[in-house]
Amino acid sequence: METPIRVNDPRQHINEEPRNDFGDLMLGFTGMFALMFVIFFGMVIWKFIAS
């Protein structure tokens, strides 16, 4: 006999996908750091070329 699934019951994780929250956080921080790193050194190089 199967137990009926109530969609509004928060204890039932019906649509939940397995995610690695810490990995997502670190990926975001690393990506943002890399972007700012490239922009910073690009502007430093631009300043030396312009002057």
N, C-alpha and C positions, 0 to 999 in steps of 0.2 A: 504494500500500500504506500503510495507516494504522498508526501506532505504537500499540501497546496502552498504555492508561493504567492505571498502578498507583495505586490510591487511597492507599496507605500511603507513597508516595514524597513526601517533604516538598518536593521541587523542583517538583512539580506543584501549581499554585495553582488547584485546581478550584473550591472554594467561596468563594474570596476575593472580597469586594466592594470596589470602589474607594472609599476613604475619604480624607478630608482631616483627618489627625490634628491638625495645628496649628490648623486652623479649629475643630475640635471643642474643643480645649483653650482657645482664646481665647473661644469661645462660653460655655464653662463658667465661666471666670474672670469674664467680663463679666456673665453672669447672676447669679453669686453676689455680685459687687460691687454690682450694682443692688439685689438683695434686701437686703443689709446696709445700703445707703445709705437705702433706704426705711424699714427698721426703725429705724435710728439716728435719722433726723429725725422719724419718728413718735413715738419715745420722748421726744425733746427737746421737741416740741410738747406732748405729754401732760404733761411736767413743768411747762412754763410755764402750762398751763391749770389744773393741779391746785394750783399754789402761788399 
